[in-house]
Amino acid sequence: MRKSRRERGEGQLGCLIGLILLGIAVFVAWKMIPVKVKAAELRQTVVDEAKSAGTHSDDRIRAAILAKAKEDNLPVTENDVKIVRSLGEITVTVTYTIPIVFPGYTYNWHLEHEAKNPIF
């Protein structure tokens, strides 16, 4: 009995499609991972500044967050940083949108970092 080409594993179309999908996944990761790392660094700065709210003024907190955003080339403006102090607690919220450009498409990634801490 003869085996068909498919049974012998000689079909290259599946391999080609798999390589194309792998290439697309690598390209998307190459574009997204650096932005994700920068966003995580900014989020950590927001958390750290909220923790030190007892010794830092709102202007100093805002300046530290904006400096980190500028260092990482993130599109954060002064209006994107909201600081609310109430009843022994501080809430720091940073909301911004990062445009990620792909061939033929721009994805606008909306991010919001919020940190709440008691003020000592």
Secondary structure, DSSP 8 states (H G I E B T S, - for coil): ----HHHHT---HHHHHHHHHHHHHHHHHHHHHHHHHHHHHHHHHHHHHHHTTTTS-HHHHHHHHHHHHHHTT----GGGEEEEEETTEEEEEEEEEEEEEETTEEEEEEEEEEEEEE--
